[in-house]
Amino acid sequence: MSSDGGPTVAVKLFIDKEKKRVLYADSDKDFVDILFSFLTVHLGTIVRLFDKQSQVGCLDELYRSVESLNEDHFQSKACRAMLLRPINAAAIYCDRLKVQVDDSNHVYHCKKCCRYSGFSPVPDAVCTCGNIVQYIGQWNMQVDAPSVGDSTVDGVFVISGSKFIITDDLKVAPASTRIMFSLIDQFGMPGNGNIEEKVLNLNSGKITSLLRRALLTKQPLTGLYFDVPIAPNGTNLSENMFTKIAAESDSKFKAMTIRLVQTKDGSSVLYAEVGQDFVDLAFGLLSIPVGAMMKNFSQLHQNGCMDNIYKCIGASVKQECQSVLLSPKLPPYFGCSSNVLQIEELERMIPREKLVEKELTLDKTQVMKLVGAAFVTREALSCALLHSAT
């Protein structure tokens, strides 16, 4: 536990005291699960966590624009709320992390409607009965977590493993002799007196700081330990690279028309007059997960090292979790018409064409079976009645 009483995760750093840098770290599955979960965090969430001072591109300004625009500019008040507080489609996994980056799983309910559809994770949403949902508390997603076997052996995302090695630029690999020799080749072997081992217990605040450094720096572990200031960075964009990305994107994309006001020498743009399609595209960036950006812009020269985490998703990650990290989805209803990155929405409901209705007459045995099932399983109707309905 941290000094504030919150949960922590331990990681051992190996530090070159003379050069004041972290050579590498070793940890168990808990810390690696947290690193991998960074790929599921939405860009809007990152801005919110750092109070619009994330320094990630121009996202802070986009977020402020959504906040400052009058509600009349959005289809509904809930639409603006969805951009300012996007929901993590992988929350059912991330809620089981030892330390969470964002644990604000708010749930809202229509107090005038007793139907299940009266619940929503989005504030100001309109219930099917026409009333506005109201906040009632935190949603504990632990009860709905998918079964993954023995949680003391496997992690949330990673397969059981004794230890992992994490480099300063967040390359992750199972600990092995080969990895250690590779690190020796990379750094040499500092004198024994110059290597210090330090165990850090990272709470939510430190993990969130590590997320920001992973997005903005090449040495996030060194920066975290020595509290190195984050320097502003610039990026050169290659036209050839984006031509290739565009060729692989949505074939139904429609060109956008905008009007630029720029300096005559072409050195800078003052502003642009744009239509609804461009605004949808720009604001929609806030709902995109980090992993989707890594998937589509892997060749982009990045200020941080989040791409290293993305490239490490492999054999150490459970098969059923790989797509969650490599191709993270949007929550239901979070897509927009300008989905140029072709990010899929998470399906929450079973398609209507796959549903059938059947009428049953329950005898005493079936009723007793249903009562017993309610005591031992969360799927009482399925366990007790499916065989009867065939």
N, C-alpha and C positions, 0 to 999 in steps of 0.2 A: 504494500500500500504506500502511496505517496504521502507527503506531509499534510496534504489537504484531504486525506482519507480516500482518494480515488484509487482505482487499480493501476498497477504498473506492469511493465514487461522488462525483463533483464536482458542486457546485451553486453558482452565483454569486448572492449576495445583494446587493440594493440597499437601503442602510440610511440612514434619516434620523437623523443623529448627534445633532441637537438634541433630537428627541423620543424618541430611543432606541427605535426600532421598525424592523422590516423592512417596506419598502414592497412589495416583490415579489422574486421570484427567477426566474432563467432557468436552464434545464438542457436536457440532451438526453434521449433516450428512456429511458436507464438509470434515472434518478431517478424519472421518471414511472411507469415499470413498477413500481418499488418502492412508490410511493404507492398505485397501483391494487391491488397485492397485499395491502394492509392489509385489503381487503374479504373476503379468503379466510381470514383468521386466525380461529381459533375463540376463543370467550370464555375457555374454560379455559386455552388456551395463553397468553393475555394475562396471566391471573392467575399462571401458573407462571413466565413470563418476569420478572415483577416480585416474585417470592417472596412472593406473597399480600399485596402492598402496592400493588395497582394503583389503588385508590380508585374503581374503576368500579362504581357501584351497590353491591349487596350480594354481588357475585361472590366477593370474597375470603373472606367468611364461608361461602358455599356450598362453596367449594373446601376450606376447613378441615374442614367437616362431612364431606365425602367421605373425606378423609384420616383423620379420627379414628374414623369408624364401623368396627366390627368387620367382617371379611370375611363373616361369617355373614349380614349384612344385605343382601348382594348375591347375585345369581344365581350368580356365580362371581368368583374373584379377578381374572380378566381384565376383568370388567365395571367394577370400580373403576379399574383401570389405564386403561381407555378414557376414563373421565371425567377423570382427572387428567392424561392426556397424549393429548388427542384428535388424530386424524390429519387433516391437511389434504387434502381430496379434490382440491385443485388443485395438489398438491405436484409433479406432473409438469411444471407450468409454473413454479412458484415456485423449483424447484431450479435453474433457469437464470438467475435474477436475478443481477446483478453483486454485490449485497450482500443476504444473506438475513436475515430477521427471526428465523427459527427453522430451523436446519439439522439438527435432531436426527432424521434419518430412520433410526431404529433398525430393525434386522431381526433376527428370532428364527427359529431353526430347530430342528426335532425331530431330535436326533442319532441317534435309533434308527429313523428312517424316511427312506428315500431318495426318497420321492415328492415332487413339487413342492408338494403340499398341506401338506407339513411346514413351510412358511415362513409367518411371520406378522409384521405390524408391531406387534403387541400383546403385551406381556410377559405371561407366565403363561397364555397361551392353551393350550388342549388340542388336540393334534394328532388327526387322525382315527384314529390307532393307539392313542390313549389316553394318550400321554406328554405332559409339559409342554415347551413350546418354550423354548430357551435363547438368550441374546444372543450373536450372532456378529459384529456390527460395524455399520457405517453402510451404508445402501442408497443407492448413487449412481444417482439417477433420470435422469441425463443420457442414459444409454444407451437409455432408453425414451421420450425426449421426442418428441412429434409433430413431423413435418416442417413447417417454416414458411418454407421458402425461404431466402434469403440472410440469415443472422443478423446480418451486418454492416450491413444496410440496415434491416430491420424489428427491432422490439424483441420482448420476450416477449409483451406484450399490445398494444402500440401499433403503428400503421402508421408507416412511415418518415416522419420529419419532422426538419428541421434543428434547431429549437429550440422549447421550450415555455415559457410564462409561468405561474408559480404564485404566487398571491396569498398573503398572510400567513394567510388562513383556508382555504388549500389548494383554491382553485378553479383548475382546470387548463385551459389552452387553448393551441392552437398560436400561436406568436408571430406577431403581425401589427400593422400600423399602427393598426387599429381598436382592438385591445386596449390598445395603448400610450396612445392618446387617452382611452380609458375610465379608465385608471389616473390620468392627469393630471387628469381631471375629478373623480375620487374624492379624490385626495390634494392637488391643487394642484401647483405646481412649486416645491419647496424651492430655496433658493439653491444654486448649484453647489457652494459650499464645504461645504454640509451633507449632500450625498449621498456616501456611501462605498460603493465596490464591494469586496466581500469574497468570495473563493472558499473554500468549505469542502469538505474531503474527509471525507465521512461514512463511518465504519466501522459495523459491526453494532451496537455499543453506542449510537451516536448515532442510528441509524435506529430502534432499539427505543425510545429516549427520545422520538423524534418521534412514533411510534405512540401512546404514552401521552398525549402532549400533544394529539394530534389527537382523542383520545377525551374529553379533559377540559377543553380550553381553546379559545378562539376565535382565538388568535394563536400557533399552535404554532411558527412560524418565529422570531418575535420571542422567544418563551420559550426556544427552543433556543439561540439565539445569545447572549442576555443572561442565560441561566440564571435566568429568572424563576420564583419558587416557584409551585407549583400550588395555588390557593386552593380550599377546599371549596365545593361548589355544591349548591344545592337545585333541585328540579324540581316544578312544579305540573302535576298530571295532570287533563286535561279529560275528564269522563265522556262527553260527546258524541262526542269523537274515538274513544274505545275502543269505543263502541257500533257505529260504522261499521266499524272494523277487525274486530270480532267477526262482523258480518254477512257479511264476505267470507272468513271463515276456514272451517275444516273443518266441513262440514255434519253429519258423523257424531259430532261432539264430544258427550260425555256430561257433564252437570253434576257437579261435585264437591261433596261435603258435608264441611265442616270445622267445628270448634268453636273459637271465639275466646274468649280471656280478655283483657278490655280494661278501661280505666278507665270509671267510670260516666259521666263527662262526654264520653266518646267522643274524648278527645284523643290517646290512644295505645293500641296493642295490646301486651300483655305477651308472649303467645305464642299458638300455635294447635295444636290437636290435629288431625292430618290422617291420611289413609289413604295407601296405596301409590300411588294415582293422582297425588296431589299431589306426593309425593316424587319420583316419576318425572319429573314436569313440571319441578320445581325443579332437580334434579340434571342433567336433560337440557339445561338452559340452557348448561352448560359446553361442550357439543359443537356449539353453534350458531355458524356463521360470522358475522362482523360484517356482511357484506353482506346476510345474511338479515334481520338486525335493521333495517338501513336500508330494506330493501324493505317490510317490514311496518309500520314505525313512522316513516315519512318525515315525518309531521306532528307527531311528538312534539318538544317543545321540548328540545333536547339541550344539554348542557354543552359539548360539543366541536364539531368541524366535520367529522366523518366523513361527514355527509350531503352536504357539498359535493363530496367525492371521488366519492361514489356518483352524484350528478347530472351529473358530468362524463364519465361513460362514454357515449361517443357515436361520432361519425364517426371520431375518431382511434384508436379501438380496433378491432382485427381482428374481423370478423363472427363468426368461430368462437370468439372469446374473450369476447364480450359476455355470453353467458348464464353463463359461468364466474364473472364478476364481479357481474352484476346479480341472478342467482338461484343463488348458490353451493349446492352439494349437500353432503350428509353422506357420509362414507365408507361403504362397505358394512357393514351390521350395526350402524350407529351410531344408527339410528332407534329410537324407543320408542313405546309405545301412546299417549302423550300428545303427539302431534305436532300441536299446535294451529296451528302456523305452516305446516303442510303442506310441509315441506322434503323434497325428494326425496333418495333415496339414490343414490349413484353406482353404476351397474351395472358390475361387473368381469367377470362371466362371461356368455357368450352363452346366452340361454334355451335349455333343452333341446329345445324344440319346433322350434328352428331348426337343429338338428344332425342330421346323417346319418352313418352308418357305411358305408364302402366297402372292399372287399378288393381289393388290387392285387397283381399279380405283376410284379416289376420285371425288365426285361431289362438287358443290359449297358449299353446307351445311356442308359437312365433312371438307372442307378446312377452312371454317369460324370457325368450332368447334376446329380445330387444332390450329388456330391462337389464339383463346380465351384461350385454355388450356395452351398454352405456356406462357401466361401472369399470370396464377394463380397457376400452379403446376410444379414441377420438373419432373413429369412423364407424360409429354404432350402426347407422342405417345401412351402410354398405356391407358390413360384416354379417348383420342379422338378416337382411332382406334381399340381397342381390340374388342368392340362389333361389329364393321363393318367387322372384319376379321373372325367372327364365321360363 
